[in-house]
Amino acid sequence: MSTDTTTPAKTTTTAPRTNLWRVLTAAGGLATAGSTMLAWTWTAAFPGNLTINGYPGGLQIFTLIAGLATTLLTLASYDIKGLRWLVPTGATQAIRLAALGAFATTWFTVIAITVDLGGLVNLEPGGYVAAVASTIPAAASFLIPDDTRLAKRPQKLSSWLEILLIVVAFAIALQVITYGVDIDDEESQEFIGYLITVGFGTAALHKAGLVARLSALTQNNRTATAAAAFAAAAAFPFTQTDDQYLQLGVSILIFATVALGLNVVVGLAGLLDLGYVAFLGVGAYTAALVSGSTASTLDVHFPFWAAVLAGALAALVFGVVIGAPTLRLRGDYLAIVTLGFGEIFRIVVNNLDGDSGPSLTNGPNGVPNIPDLVIFGYDFGETHTIGSFELGSFANYYLLMLLFTVLVVMVFSRAGNSRIGRAWVAIREDETAATAMGINGFRLKLIAFALGATLAGVAGTVWAHTQYTVVPEQYVFTGPVAPNSAFLLAAVILGGMGTISGPLLGAALLFLIPEKLTFLQDYQLLAFGIALILLMRFRPEGLIPNRRQQLEYHETDQLDVPTKGLDDAAVGVTKAEA
């Protein structure tokens, strides 16, 4: 009887306080969003023009979005009908992340205005209002009791509604990515605010359980998901009016495709390859030499499909030749040998100039003047009109590279789910145990090495035509220009080894961030080191993890399940026994 009387009393005492913190958080989120309608500075010298009342601009847009998200998630914590689906696994953690995102973006903007313009005198009253308003939900949200729970089985939706939700999700993702790409390279402050908001927003959606629910929808509708993803990616050129950003999109796709090829070697087979960029160079040099360049020493002109096959075959041969004597090594020894191969490739092509060696690659001058592709009469170097849209050369190469990316994704998916793919995973986990079970480790590792090299060679053929020249300095272990072996390996580890979307996301981030934050170019290795340390500490499985690796890295977390339902069940059993 004593248990029955004390429990309601405790609930009665804590409920008003919980409601108070929720009200403060929701009101603070609204106040934060409202502060963006005020001027934060008096001069337009700060990027984004934050001098206008009644119209947010620049970094204010991110504060507006984060503030509204905080209020919406707080309202969802009341189990309001129509908003419950926003927080299937609980609202508190999501509220805190959204509030922290609004706080971080706002205070970053205020500090940036103060530092860039030379003092607090450059802040208008709106800046002070925003700073105070964003602090309120950031503090109050941590006083709301944690309501983390196991997600209930969602209500079965009709097929057309599930597909509609998937399409809407990819449309929003396209809008978010396009906004980030379109930020001017000189406005590094705005891009940092964009990263802060997107980072905290994504984490909030993950904690709320929306990401897991969307993943379940995509698993149930794989065909529709693939079609929506391809349509969103293909729509990117039609949203751009500047070739600079389209060229960036082409480079990201090439970088991501090569990273996905490396993921076969590192993510599936567990082979640490530090010279992988050399296979990209083999494909690029092969395509440059056989595509009719005026500087080519071979004096041949293959059609594009033949140049692609030649580049892929050359990379395959190099992969087998290098892999056959080295793949009997393991761990650090294999990494050192592959690193040496990458450096040997660069030195060799640098010496094939007719003086230090045979005349083949023109040495340090490389192979310039690579002509544009022409496929079935379609010249990729010319502007073409489709409806009311004009597609320039980089838009053409973007769409072509998108098709190659889809091809590589299909190859990776089929290989990973095949019998050979499962054998690769077994070798990655424990090669000795896999060999004891009858798996021919050397042969399968050689297949992985050859497949990864072939995929890099295919990407290299397009890379050569988009760059119009190939030189030895493009293919190094690390350097200020991507792609290089360190960038590729970091993309795989950052995104998530053994997954498809992980390396694609990792490559996009590692290519986009240095392009937008030019002041980091001299500190790239330092930034990578810090990022990898933080990743190992807080998310060792990567941004988009393989499910198996996620469970392995967080074995102890599997016990941290909500106990509220279990406690209620235990009380019910006790009452029944009484």
N, C-alpha and C positions, 0 to 999 in steps of 0.2 A: 504493500500500500504506500509505503514511503516513496518508492520509486515513481509511482503514478502521480503523486502530488508535487514532487520537486521538478519534474521535467517540464510541465506547463509553465511553472513560475519562471524558469530560466528562459523559456521562449518568450514570455511576456516582457521580460526585462531587456533582452537583447534586440527584439524586433524594432522598437522605436529608434534605437541607435543606428541599426542597420539602415532603416529608411532615411534617417538624417544624412548618413554618408552618401547614400544613393542620390538623394536630392541635391546635395552639394556637388556631387560629381556631374550629374546631368546639367545643373545650372551652370557649373564652371565650363562644361563643354560648349553650351550655348553662348556663354559670354566670350569664350575664346573665339568661336566662329564669328560672333558679332563684332569683335575687335578688328576683324579684317576689313570692315566697312569704313574704318577710320584711317587717316593718313599716319604712317609710321615714321616718316622722315620728310623734311621740307625740300630736299633737292632730288632731282632726277638722276644725279650722278650714280646712285646705287642701282644696280641692275634690277629691272622689273618695274620701275616707276611706282614706288610705294607712296606717292604724294597725293593720290586722288582719294577723296572721300566718297563712299558709296559704291566703290567698284574695286574689288581685290585684284591684285596683280602680282606677278613674280612669286616670291616665297609665301606671300599671303594666301595664295590658293592652297598650298599644302597645309597651312594652319587651319584654314576653313574646312578642308576635308577631314583632317584629324579631329577637329573639335566636334563636327557633326557626327562622326563615327563614334566618338566617346559617348555622346548623348544617346544615340540610337542603341548602342549596346547596353547602356544603363537601363533604358526603358525595356529592353528585352529581358533583363534580369527580373522584372516583375511578372514574367510569364504572361505578358499581354498577348491575347489571341492575335495571330497574324505575325508576331515577331518572335515566337518561340523557335521557329526553324533557324533563326540566326545563331542560336547558342545551344546546339544539341549536347555539348559536353560541359556546359557551364559558362557563365558570363564574366565572373570576377577576373580571371586571368586575362581575358580579352580586353576588358575595360581598362585594366592597369596598363596594358601594352599600348592601347590606343591613346590613353591619357599621357603616357610617357612620350609617345610619338609627337603629340601636339606640343608638349612642353619642350622637347628637344628641338623641334623645328623652330618654334617661336623664339626660344632663347638663343639659338644659333643665329637667327636673323638679327635680333637685337644686338648681339655682340658683334656680328659682322658689320652692321651699320656703324657701331661705335668705333671699331678698329679702322675700317676702311675710310671713313669720312673724318676721323680725328676727334673723337670725344662724344660724351653723352649729350652735348648741346645739339647734336644733329638729330636727336630723337624728338618726334612730335608726341603729343599726349597719347595718341593711339598706340604707340610702341610700349609705353608704360602700362597702359590698360591691358594689352595683350600679354605682357610678361606676368602681371599679377593674376590675370584670369586663367592663364594656362597652368599656373602653379596650384590653383585650388583643386581641380580634378586629379592632378598628379599626386597630391598628398591625400585627398579624401578617398581615392580608390583603394589605397592600401589599408584602409580601415574597414572596408567591406569584407565580411566573412567569406572565405573561399567556398564556392558552391560547385567545385569540380565533381562531375559525376560521369558514370558510364552512359554513352549515347544509347538511346532507345532505338529499336529497329524503326527506320523511317517508314512512313505510310507509302504504300505502293502507288506510284504515279503512272499515269498513262504514258505510253511510249512517245507520243508527240510532245508532251510536256517535258519529259526528260531530255529529249533532243533539243527543245527550245532553250532549256536552262544551259545546256552545254554550249549552244551557239552564243547565247548571251555572255557566258563566262569568257569565251575566246574573243568576243568582240570587245569586252572590257579590257582584256589582256592586251589586245592590239592597240587600243587607245592609250593605255598606260605606257607601253613600250614606245609607241610613236612619239608621245609627249617627251619622254626622256631623251630619245635620239634627236629630236628637233631643238633641244636646248642649245643655245649658242655656245661654242667652245670657250669663248671668253667669259662667260657667265658661270664660273666655277661654283660660286656661292649657291646659285639656284640649283645646280646639279647635285650638290651635297645635300641640300634640303630635300630634293627629290629622292635621293637614296635613303635618307633618314625616314621619310614618310612611307616609302614603299617597304622598307625593311620592317618597321614597326607594324605597318598595316598587314603585311603578310603573316608575321608572327601572331598578330591578334586573330586573324582568320583561322590560323592553325590551332590555336588554343581554344577557340570557340567550337571547333569541330567541323567548320564548313569545308575546309580543304579535304578532310577525310570523306565527307559526304559527297563532295563533287568527284573525288576519285572513285567512289563506289558507282556513281552514275556513269563515269567514263568506262569503267570495267564492264558494265552491263550494255554499253552501246559503243563498242570499239570501232565499228565502221563509221558511225556518225562522228565520233571523236576524231578519227583520223581525217575525215573529210573537212571537219570544222577547223582543225589545226592547219591543214594545207591551205584552205581558203583564206584564213587569217594571215598566214605568212605570204601568200600570193597577193594579197590586197595591199601589202606594205608599199610597193612602188607607186601605187595609185594615190597614196596619201602624201607623197613627197613632191616638192617642186625644186629641190636643190640636189644637184648631182653629188655634192659633197657627202650628204647623208646616205645616198644610195650606194656610193662607193664604200662607205663604212658598213652598210648592210651586206655587200658582197664579201668584204673581208671577214666579217663575223661568220658568215655561212661557211666560207672556206676553212677558217680557223676551227669552227665547230665540227665540221666534217672530219678534219684530220684528227681532232681530239677524240671523236667517236671511234675512229680507226685505232688509235692508241688504246682506247678502252678495251678493245678485244685482247690486246697483249697484256695490259696491266690489270684491268678490271676483271676479266674473265679467267685468264690463264695465270695471273699473278706474277708476270715477268716484268721486272723493273728495267725499262728501256730508256736510257738517257740520251740516245742519239737518234730518236725517231724522226726528227725533222729532216734527216738526210734522205729518207725515202720520199719525202715531199720534194726535195731537191732533185732526186733522180727523175721523178715524173715530170717536173718542170723543165729540166734541161733536155730531156728526151723530146718533149713537145716542142720546145723552142728550136731544136735542131732539125725537126722534120716538118715544121709548119710553114716553111717558105720564107723564113727570115733572110733579109739581105746579108746579115752577118753570119749566117750559118755556114759551117765548114762542110756540110754534107750535100748542099745544093739539091735538096729534094723538097717536095711539097705534098704532104699527105693530106687527104681530107680529114675533117675533124674526128670522125669516128675512128679512123685508122690511127690518128695521133693519140687519141685516148687509149686505144688498145696497146699502142707501142709504149706509152708511159706506164700503164698498168703492168705490162709484161716485163719491162725493164726493172720496175720496182720489185716485182715478184722474184725475178732472178737474183737481184741483189739481196732480197730478204732470205732466200734459200741459201745463197752462197755465204752470207754472213752468219746466218742462224745455225747452219750445219755444224761448224766447228765450235761454236760458242755456247749453244744451248745445253751442253752437258754441265755447264757451270750453274751455280745457284746464288741467289741473294746478291750480296755486295760485289762479288766477283763478276757476275753477269752484268751488273750495272756499270762497272768500270770498263768492261770490254765494249759495251754498246756506246758508252761515252767516247771511247777511243775511236770507234767506227765513225761516229758523227764528225769528229775532228779530222779524221783521215779523208773523209769525203770532201770536206771543204778545202783541204790542202791539195788534194789531187786535182780537183776541177780548177783550182787556182794556178796549177803548174802545167796544165794541158794547153799551153799557149804557143807551141811551136819552138820555143827556146829551151825551157826547162823540161819539156816533154813533148809528146806528139801534139800536133795542131788539131784540136777538137773543140774546146770550150772557149777559146780566146782569152783564157787566163783571167786576170782580175777585171778585164773589160766586159766579160760575160757575153751574153747573146742579146743584143738590143734589136729594136725594130721588128718585133714579133707582130705579124699582121692580125687584124681583127678576124674573128671567126665568121665563116659564111656557111650556113647549114641550109640546104635546099633553097638556095638563093636568098636567104634571109641574112643580111649583113648586120652583125651585132654592133658594129661601130657607128651605124647610122641611126638617126631618129625615125621612129615609126609611129604612126597614129592609129590608135585603137579606139574607135568611137570618138569621144571628146577628150581622150587622154593621149598625151605624147610620151612615148617611152624612149628615153635616151640610151646611150650605150651601156651605162651602168645598170639601168633598169633591165635591159636585155640580159646582161650577164648575171644579174641577181636571180631572174627567173630560171635561167639555165642552171645556176648553181643550186637553186632550190630543188630542181629535179634530181640532181646528183645527191643532194642531202637525203631526199626521200629514198633513193636507191640504197645508200649506205645504211640508213635506218632499217630498211627491210632486210638487208644482208645481216646486220648485227642481230636483229630480232630473231630471224630464222636460225642463225648459227647458235645464239645463246640458248634457244629452246630445243635444240637438237640433241642427239646422243653425244655428239662431239662437244657441244657446249657444256653439257652436264659433266663430261669428263674433264674439261678445262677447270670447272669449278672445283672438282675433286682434287685436281693437281694443285690448284691455288690454296686449298685448305690444308692439305697434307700430301705432298708428293710421294713420300715413302709409303703411306697407307694406300694411296691410289695405285702405286706400282704393285703392291702386295695383292691387290684385288684384280690384277690382270690388265691394268691400263698401261699402254705403251706411252710412257711419259714423254720421251724424246720426240717421237713421231708427232704426237698431238701438239707439243709445244712448237715444233717446227711449222705445223699447219697454222697455228695462231700467229706466229711471227710472219709467215708468208701472207696470210690474209690481211693482217694489219698493214704490212708494207704495200700491198696491192691497193688498198683503199686510199692510202696516203698518195700513191702515185697517180690515181685517178684525180684526186683533188689538185695535185700539182699541175696537171695539164691545163686546168681552167685558171689556176693561179698565174701561170706564165702568160696567158693571153690578157688577163686583167691588168697585170703589171707592165706589159709590153717589153719587159726585159728581165733577164735573170742574171744575177751576179753571185759570186761565192759568199759575200758578206750577209746575204739573206738567210743563210742556213748555218746558224751557230747554236751553241748550247744555250746561251743567254745573251741578251742585249736589249737595247732600247726599242728595237723594232720587232713586232710580232709578225708571224708566228716563229717561235724557236722552241727548242726541246723543253726548257724550263717552263715556259708559258703553257705548253701542251700538257705536261705532266701536272702542273698546278690546276689546270682546268678540269682534268679528270678527277683529281683528289677533292677539289673544292666542290664540284658539282655532285659527285657521288659515283664511286667505282661500281662497275657492273650494271649500270642503268643506261637507258637511252636518253632521257631528258636531262640527266645530271650533267654530263659533259657539254651538252648543247647550252645549258644555262651557264655553266662555269666558263666556257669559252666566250660567251657573249659578255659576261661581266668583266672578265679579264681583258678583253679587247676594248670594250666601251669605256670603262672607267679611266684608263690612262689617256684615251683620246679626249675625254671631256675634262679631266683634271690634269692639265698640262704641267702643273707645278710638281706633280709626282714622278715625272719622267726620270729625274735624276735619283729618285729614291725608290725605284720599283722593287728591287730585291729586298730592301728593308720592309716595304709595305707587304710584299708577299710573305716574308718571314713572319711578320706580326699576324697577318691574316691566318696563316697555317697554324700558328701556335694557338690562337683563339679558337680555331676550328677544332683542333685536337682536344682542346679543353672542354668546349661546350657542345660540339656536334661532330664527333669523330667520324660518323658515317657519311658526312657530306650534306649539302643543302637538300638534295633530293635522294634519299638513301635507298639502297636495296633493302627490302624488307628483312631478309635473313641477317644481313650485317647489322641492321638497326637493333634487332633482338639480341645479337651477340654483344654489341657494345653497351647495351643497357639491360643486362640480365637482372641486376638488382632492382631496376625500376619496375619490373614486371610485378613485383610484390606491392608497389605503391598504388593500389587500386582504391577507389572510394569505398569507405566502410559504412557509410550511412545506411544503405540498404541492408547490409549484413547485420548491423546493430539492431535495426528495426525488426528484422526476422528473428534475431536472438530473443528480443523482448517478447515477441509473439509466442515463441516456443516456451519461454518461461511462464507466460500467462496460461498457456494451454496446460502445461504440467501442473500448475497450481490448481 
